[in-house]
Amino acid sequence: MSGADFLLEIGTEELPARFVSRGMAGLERIIEKYFADQAIEHGSIQTYGTPRRLAVLVRNVARMQADRTNKVTGPPKKAAFDKNGRPTKAAEGFARSQGVTVESLQIRQTDKGEYLVAVVEDKGKPVSQIMPSIAAGVVSSLTFQKSMRWGSGSFRFARPIHWLLALFDGKPVSFEVDGLKSGDLSYGHRFLAPDAFRISDVNSYFAALEKRFVIAEPDLRKERIFEQCEELAKSVNALIVKDEELLNTVTNLVEFPFAVMGRFDNKYLLLPKGLLITVMKGHQKYFSLENFHKELIPRFITISNSSPEIAENVIAGNERVLRARLEDARFYYDDDRKRSLKSRVEDLKTVIYQEKLGTLYQKVGRFTNIALSIADRVDQKLKDDLKLVCLLAKADLTTGVVYEFPELQGYMGMIYALNDGVKDSVAQAIKEHYKPRFSGDDPPKGDLGSIAALADKIDSIAAFFSVGMIPTGSEDPFALRRQALGILAILEKTRYDISVEDLIDMALQELPASQQLAESINGSIAAFIKQRLEGLLEAEGFRYDEIDSVLSTGIGQLDNLRTRLQALQILQQDALQFADIVTAAKRVYNILAKAPEVSLNQSLLKEEAEEALYRTLLSLESDVSITNPAPLNKIVSPINAFFDSVLVMDKVEEVKLNRLALLQRIKNVFERIGDFSKIVELA
C-alpha cells in the first residue's frame, strides 16, 4: 500500500524577502529530523514560500511508524546492586520507569564504567496519531535570524501567524500553536482574493492558490518574472541589466508577479551608471535597462503584486518615488565633486576605523607600507602609482554618495578619481582593491588593485588579531574569514613570488605589538588562513591527509602548494610502491622526533648500508622536485636496509649524531613534497 501525503502551510503577515528562502530551508531540515526521530519513512520533501506563507509537502509518508528498539542507560552497576548482588531501589525504580522487569536489565561497559541498560521495544503507532505533535513541533522549531512576539503571548516567529493549514492522508491535522488552531483553510492573495477557501486534497493545493492569484513555487514565480521583464525590455529594443540577487529578492516580495515598465528623465543619465543602478535596485528593487552598447536607457521595470488593471497607477507612483531618489543622488554627486578626492584624505583622520585600532587614516598608512613591501617583490616600477592608489583608496568613504549608498565604496572612488584627472589604471585599482567582495567574485584584474587588495586585507586580519578580536564560531563581525579567502583568491590568480607567511610578517611590522605578542599573533593568523585554505582544497577533492602533509611545513606559495599536492597524487598511482614510501618515511620521522640539528660528516659513514643510503641521498637531492617526484621510489630499499643493519643510536656520540644527520637530510628530501608521516589514507 502506498504512503500518504502531508501538507503543512504557515500563513503569516508579510515576511521580509530574505526570510522566505531561509524559512523554506529550515522547514525541510526540521521536518526531515522529526520524521527520522519518529522512525517515519517518507518520500520527497518539497518546500514552498511566498511573502505570506511557508509550506512543506511530504510525499508518500508511511501510515505506520517503524518499530524501534531503544537502549536507555540507567544507574551505575555499583549503585544498582548491593554487596550481596541484590537489586537496590535505584535498579527497581529504573526498571519500573522504563516498563521492564529488573531481570531484563543488562549491564554494559561505558567510558564511565559499568551501567545498567534497559532495552525497550517501542512498537510503531499510526502516524495519524502522532502527526499533530509533529506539526506543532515543526512550527515551534522554525527559527529566523530575527523573530518577534505579538499580543500577550511568549511565542516567537518571524512575523505574526494568521492561519495554519495541515492535511495528512486527505484529512485535517488538528493541533494548536500559541492559541491558534489548525484546520484545512488557506487564503488567497491579500488584495485580489482575500477570502478563505478549503483544501481537501494536497494535489489541488497549487491550482487552488493560483486561481486566487498566489504562485506558491518560488522557481515558477522567478521564471515568470524573468520572462515578463525580457518581454518588456524587448518592446523598447533594450536588455535587462542582469542581477540574480535582485531577481531572487523580488521573487520573494510578491505572490503573483506582474511586471510594469516606467521611465525617468534623461537628465539623470548624466549620473554614473553604477549609481543609477544602485538607486533603482537598492531602494526601489527596480530592474535597470540598457541598450546593446551597455548604456543605460531612461527606463526601469518594477514587479507589482497587484492587479494589471491598476498598472497606470503603479507606474505613476513608482516614477514619482524614483524621481525623488534620483534627485537626492544627483545632489550628493554634484556636492561631492566640489572637492577633489585627494583633499578628502585628511578627513579620514576623524573617521574611526575601530576603537582599539585608531582611524581610517592610520589604517591607510599601514596598508600603504605593506603594499610597497609587496611591490618590492613583484615590480618596483609600480610603487609610485601604488602609493596614490592606497592614499585615495578609502577617501570616498567621506563622500555623501557613499554615506547614502555604502555598497558603492570603491566604485565612487574610481569615478571621483577619474573626474580629478587620475589615470585610468590608478582609478580602476581604487575600485578593485575591495575585490573579491564575496564568494565567487572575481579578484582584481590588474597588479595595482591586486597588491592594494592584498595589503588592505592582511592589515585588517592582523590588526584585529592584535587586539584579540578573532572570529569565533559563526561570529565574524568584521568579515575576516572573507578577507582571508580574498587573499587566497588573489594569490591563486596572480601567482606572485610571495607567501602567506611573508604577508603576515609585513602586516605585523606595521603594528605596535611587542615581539612576544607578534610571534603569538603570527601563528594564530597563519592557522586562521590555513583553515580557510584547507576548506578550499577539500572542496576541490584533495584528501585531508594530503592537505595536512603539504601544509605541515607552512602555507608558502599557493602554486607551489598545488604542485606538491599533484606530486603526491602522481606517487599514489602505484599504490603498493606509495605505501612502501610512506612506511619508510615514517621510520625516518619517528627516530628524528627529538633529534638535534647537526651537520653530516661523510668521513664518519662506515657501514655499507649507511654509505649506500648516502649515495642514494645525493642522487635524490639532485633529482627530486615537486615537478619530478618519481625518484622518491628509489629510497625505500636503502632506508629499510639501513634500519635493518645499522644501529642508529650508536654508543659513540659522534657516530650516532652523524647517522641522525643523514636521516635528517633524507627527511628534507621527503619534505620537498610534504610530510609523509601525515599520510594515513593509502590509495
N, C-alpha and C positions, 0 to 999 in steps of 0.2 A: 504494500500500500504506500503510495507516495505521501510525502510530507505536506504540511500546511504552510501558508504564507502568513507572515506577521508584519503589520504596518503600524508605525508609530509616527504621529505628527505633533510637533510642539508649536502652537500658534502664539506669536508674540507681537508686541509693538515693534516698530521698525528697528531692525538690527543694523549697526554700523557695517559697512561693506566688508571690512576685514574680519568680522566675526563669523560671517556666513561660511566661508571655506573652512575656517578652523573649527567651527561648530560641527560641520559635516564630518570632518576627520575625527573629531572627538566622539561623535555618535558611533561611528564604525568601530573605533578602538574599544569603547566601553561595552557595547553590546556583544562584541566578539568575546570579551573577557567574561561577561556574565554567562553567556551560553557555555563557554568552556568550563567555568567554575561549577555550573549546574549539570554538566555532562549531557548537554542537549546538542545533538547533531543537527547540522543545518547546511543549506546550500549557500548561494551567493548573498553577499550583503551589499546593498546599494543605498547610497545616501543622497539626499536632495536638499536644496536650500534656496530660499528667496529672502528678501528683507523681512518678511512677516512669518516665516515658518522654517523649521528644520524638520526633516523627515528621514526615516530609515525604513527600508523594505527588505526583509529577510525571506528568501525563498526556501521552500522545501524543508521547513523546520519539522523535526521529529515530533510526533504526538506524545511520545513517552520518553522520560529521562532514561538514560542508561543506568544499569545497576552499578553501584560503586562500593569499593572496599576502602574504608578509611582506617588509618592507623593513628591512634591518639596516644600520646605519651603522658604517663601519669607520674606518681611519686617515685623517688629513687628506691631501689630494692631494699636498702638498709632501713628505710622508714616504712616499708610496706610489710615487713615480716619481723616478728620478734626473735629473740635468741633461740627459741625452740622451733622456728620455721613456720609458726602460725601467722596467718594474715592479720595485720593490725586494722584499726578503724580506718586508717588512711587508704589501705588497699580496698577494704569493703566499700567505703564511700566512693572511691574512684570507679569501681565496677558498677555500683548502683547508678552513678551519674551517666554511665555510658550504656546502660541497659544490658549488661552482660554479667555472667557469673564470675566469681573470684577465680574459679578453677580454669576459666578460659583465658585469663590474663597471661601474657607472655613476658619474659624478661629479655630485654635487648641491650646490647652494649652500645653506648653512645660516647661522644667525645668527653662527656662529663661523668662517665661511669655507667653502671648498670641501672636501668629504669624499667618500670612496668609499662607495658604497652597493651592497649585494648584494640583488637581487630574487630571493627564494627561493619557489618554488612548493611548497606543502605540501599534498599530496593527503590527502583525508579518510580516516580509518580507521573500521573498525566500532566503534560506540560501546561494544559489549560488551567490547572490548579495553581501553578507557580508563576504563570505569566504576569498576573497583576503585580506581584512583588518585584519581578524583573523590570517591568515597565516603569514602576515608580522609582526603582533604584537607578535606572538609566537616566531618567530626567534629573534626579537629585545629584547624580555624579558628574553631570556635564559641567565643566568649568570653563571660564574665559579669563583673558588677561585682566579684564575689569568686569566687575559684576555689581549689581545693585539690589536693594530690597525695597519693597513698597508696602503701603498700608501699615498695619501694626505687626506684621509677621517678621520672622527672622530668616525665612528662606531667601536665598540669593540666586540670581540668574542674570544673564546679560541684559535683558530688558524684561519688563513685566509679562508674564504668561497670561494669555487671554483664553486659550482653549487647549484641550488635549484630546487627540483622536487616537484610538488604539483598536486594532482588529486582529484577531487570531483565528484562523480557520473559518473566516467569514462571520465571526461573532464578535461583538464588542468586548473589550477587556476593561473591566471596571477597577479603577484604582483612584487614589487621591493624592495630590501634592499640594501642600500649603492651603488646604481648604478647597482647592479646585478639583472637581470630579471629571474623570474622563468620560468619553462617550464615542458615538460614531458620527459626530458632526464636524464638518470643516467649513471654512469660509472662503469666499472668492476674493477678488480684487477689492481693496478698501473703498474705492470710489465707483468703479464700474459694475461691480456685482457684490455688494457688501453683505448680502443675506447668507444665513447658514444653510447648508444642504447636507443631506445624509449620504454617507459612503457605506454601501453594503457589500462591496466586492473590491478587493485591492486592485484587480485588473482594470476597473473602471475609474480608478482614482485620478490618473493623469488626464484622461479625456474629460472627466467632470471638472477638473480645475481649469483646463484650457478653455472649456466652454464658458467659464466665468472669469476669463482674462487673467489666468495665472499659468505660467510655464514653470513647472517645478524643477525641471532638469537644467542646471546651470549651463551645461555644454550646449544644449539646444538654444537657450537664450543668447549665449555668446555667438553662436553661429548666425542667428537671425540678426543680431546687432551688426555683425560684420557685413553680412550681405546687404542690409539696408544702407549702411554707410557707403559701401562701394557703389551701390546704385545711385545714390545722391551725388557722390563725387563724380561719377561718370557723366551725370546730367550737366555738369558745368566744365567738363573736359579737364578734370583735376584728379589728383591722387590723395588718398588719406596719408597723413604722416603716421607711419606705423608706430604703435605704442602698446605692447602687450600688457603692461602693467595697468594702463588706463582702461583697456578693454576688459580686463578681469575685474577691475573696480566697478565699472559701470554695469557689468553683468550682475553684480551683487547689489545694485542700487534699485533695480526695477524688477517687477514681476511680469510685466507684459510690455516689452520694449517697442517703442515707436520712434524712429529717427526723424528729426526735422533739421533743416538747414537754415541758418541765419547768415547775416553779413555784418561787417563793421566798416567804418570809414577808412578810405585808402591812406589817410594821413598816418595811421598807426603802423603802416608797413615800414615807416622810417625807423621804427624801433628794431633792435637786434632780433633776429629770428628766434633765438633761444628764449629771449624774454617774452616775446609774444606767445610762443607755445606754452611756456610755463604759466603765464597768466590764465590762458584758456584751460589748461589742464588742472593746475593746482587749485584754483578757487572754484571753477565752474564745471570741471570734468567734461570739457568740450574736446572734440577731435578737430585738429587743425587740418587744413587742406593746402596742397602745394601744386604748382604746375610741373610740367615734365622737365623743367630746368632746376627743380628743387627749390624754387622760390615760393614763399607763402603767397596765397591769394586772400583777399578780404572776405573770406567765408569761414564758417565753422559748422560743425554738426553736433547737436546735443541729442541725448537719448531721453525721451519723455516716458513717463509712467502713467500717462493719461490718454484720453480718447483722441483719435485723429481728428475728430470734429472740432476740437478747440486748438488745432495746430497753429493758426494765425496768432492766437493769444499767447501761446507758448513761445513762438518765435519772437514776438514783440517784447515779451517780458525778459527773455534771455538777452536780446540785443541791448536792451536798456541797462541791464546789470553789467554786461560785458563792457559797455561804453564807459561806465564809471570806473571799472577796474583798469581799463587801458589808459584812461586819463590819469589815474594815480601813478601807473607805471611810467607814463611819459613824464610826469612831473619829477619823479625821483631820478629818472635817467638824465633829464636835462639839468637838474640841480647837481647831480654827481659830476657831470662833465665840466662844471665851473672850476674844478680843481684838478690838477694832474694827479695821476696815481702815485707818483713818487712823493708828492707833497703829503700824502696820507700816511707814509711810513712812520712819521713821528707820532701820529695819533695812536699807533699800536702800543706806545708806552703807557697809555691809560686803559688798555684792554687787558683784563686779567685772563691769562691762559688757564691757570689753575692756582688756587690759593697758595699752595705749597711750592709752586713752580714758577711763580712770577708772571710776567707779562708776555703777550704775544711778541713784543719787540725782542725780548730776551730769547724766546724760542727761535725767532728768525736768526738771531746771531749764532745760536748753537748749530742749527742745521745748515747755515751757510758754511761754517767751518768744516762740518762733516762733508758737505758736498764738494768743497775744494780738495779735501783729502782724497775723496773718491776720484776726482778728476785727475789728480796726480798719478793714479794707477790706470786710468782709462785713456785720457787725452788731455794734456796740459793746455792745448790750444783752446779748450772750451772754457777756461777759467774766467775770462773777462765777462763773457755772456752769462755764465753761470752765476756770477756774483749778482748781476742785475736781475736774473730770474728769481733768485732767493730773496733779494731785497724787496721785490714787488709782489712776491707770491701771496702774501696774506693781506696786502693793503686794501683789497676790495671788501674785506670784512667790515670796514668802517663806512661803506657807502650805503645810501638809502635803499637802493635796489636789493642788495644782498641782505640788508636788515629785514626787508619785507619778504624776500624770496631766498632763504638760506641755501636752497638746493642749487642756486646759480653761482655759488662761490667758485672761483676759478674761471668759470666761463666769463663772468663780467670783468674779472681781472684782465682777461685776454682782450675783451672789447675795449676797455678803457685804455689799456696799453697801446693798442693799435691807434686809438684816437689821439694818443700823445706822440705818435710817430715812432714808437718802439718797433724794431724789426720783427718780421713775422715769426721767426724761429723762437725768439725770446717770448713773444706773446703766446704762442702755442704752448710753450713749456709751462707758462703760468697756469694755463688751463689744465694741462696734463699732469701736473705734479700731484693732484689728488687721486689719480688713477693707479691701480684699479679701485673703483669705489665700492664694488660689491662682487660677490661670487659670479664668475662668468664674464665680468667686464674685462675689456682689453687693457693691457698695460700701456704706458706711454709709447708713442711711436718713435720719438727722437731721443738722442742721448741727453740733451739738456733736461727734458722732462723726466727721463728715467733716473738720472742722477739726483735731481732735486727731490723726486718722489722717494727714492731710497733714503736720502738724508732725513727728510721730514718724518718718515715712518719709523726709522730706527731711533730717532731722537725721541719721538713720542713714547715708544716702548721703554727705552732706557730711563727716561725722565720719570715716568710713573712707577717703574720698578724701584727707582732710587728713593722714593718716598713711601714705599710699601703699598702702593695702590695697584695690586696684582689681581687679575681676573680670578674669580673663584666660582666653581660650579657653573651655573648658567648666567651668572652676573658678569657683565663686561661693559660697564657704562661708557668707557672711553674707546670701545671698539678696537682693543689692542690685538685681539685674535685676527680681525680683518686686516689690520696693519701688517701683521706677521705674514699672512697669506699673500698680501700685496708685495712684500719684499721678495718672497719666494717666486712669485709670478714674474717679477721684473728680472730677477737674476736668471731665471729659466730662459726668458726671451733674449736677454742681452748677451748672456754668456761672458760677462765681464770677468777679467782675471782678478777676482776678489771673492773672498769667502764671507760667510755669515759671521764667523768669528772676527774677521777684520772689521766688519761694520760695527759690531758690538764694541770693540776696542775704541774705534773712532768716536762713537757716541759717548762712551764713558769718560773719555778725556775732556769732554766739554761740560761735564757735570761737577759740581763742587763736593765730590764724595771722597771720603778717606780711602787710602789704599786697601784697607781691610774690607770696607763696605763695597768698593768697586769689584774686588775679587769675588765677593759673595754674589753680587748682582750679576756679574758676568756669567757665572754658571747657571743662575736662575733664568736669565734671558735666553741663553743657548738652549736650555732644556725646554723652555716655552716654545721657541721657534721649532725645535726638533720635533716636538709633539705635533705641531701643525703639519710638518713635512711627513712624518710617519703616516698620518691620516691620508695625505695626498697619494703617497706611494702605495699604500694598501689598496686604495681605490683604483689604482692602475693595475692591480693584480699581483704585485710583488708580495711574497710571504713575509710575515712579521719577523721571522728569524733571519731572513736575508737582509731585511732593512736594518735590524739590530746589528748585524755583522758589519755592514759598511758604515754605519753611523757611530760605531763604538769608539772610534778614534776622533770623532768630531764631524761636523757637517761638511766643512770645506766648501769647494765649488760644486754647484749642482750638476754641471755637465760631467764632471769627474765622478760624482756620486752615481749617476745613472750608468755611466760606462762600467763602473765597478759592479753594479748590480747585474748588468748584462754579462760581465765576465763570469760571475758566479753561476749564472744560468747556462753559459757555454760549458763550464766544467761539469754541470749536472747532466749533460747529455749522455754521458756514460755513468749511469747511476752507481754501479759497483765501484768503479775507479774513484768516483767522488766520495763515496762512503769511506774508502780507504784513506783518502787525503784528509778528510775530517778527523778520522780516528788518529792518524799520525800527528796532525796539528794539535789535537787535544793532549797528546802525550807531551808535546813540547810546552804547551801553555801551562799544564799542571805543574811541571817541575820548576817553571820560571815564576811561579806565583809570588814568591817572596825573594827572588834572587836580586842581588845588587847589580848595578850597571858597571860593567868592566869591559876593557878592550881585549880583542882576540890576539893572542901571540902564536903565530903559526909554528914557531920552533918547539912549542910545548905539546904539539899534536904527535903522539907516538903510536897509538893503536891504529891498526889497519882500518877499522870501521870508522874512526873519527877522521882519519885522513880522507877516506872515500866520501864521507859526508861533507867535508870541507871542499873537496873538488866539485861535488855537485852544487854546493852553495855558490861557488864562484861562477859556475855556469848559469845558475838561476838568477843571480844578481844582474847578469848582463842580458838575460833573455826574457825574464818575466815582466810583464807590464799589464796595465788594465786593458789594453787592446790585444794583448797576447798572453792569456793566462795558461794556455795549454801546457807549457813546460813544467808547470807545477806537478804534473803527473809523474815526473821523474823523481820526486822527493820521497815517495812512500817507502820504497825498499831501503834506501840509505838510512832513513830515520829509524825504521824498525830494526835494521842490523845494528845500528849504533846503540839503541837501548837494550838490545838482546845481549850484546857482548862487551859493552863499556860501562863501567861504574862511574856515573856522573859525579856523585858525591865522594870523590876520592879523598883519602886521608891527607894527601898533600894539598894544602890550601890553594896554591897557585895552579895546580892541575885542575882542581875542582872548579875554580873560578874561570879558568880558560875554557873548560867544557861548557859551562853556563853561558859564556860569551859567544861560543859557537852556536848554541841553541838560540840565543837572543838574535843573532844575525839571521838565522832561519826564520824566526818569528817575524822579523822585519820584512822578509820577503813575502810571507803569508799576508801581512797587513797592507801590502800594496793593493791587494784585492779587498780584504776585510778580516775581521776577527773570526776565524773558523771555529773557535770554541763556542760561538753563539749559535751555530747551526744545530738545530735539534730535529728538524723535519727533513730526513734524507729522501731525495727523489727516488 
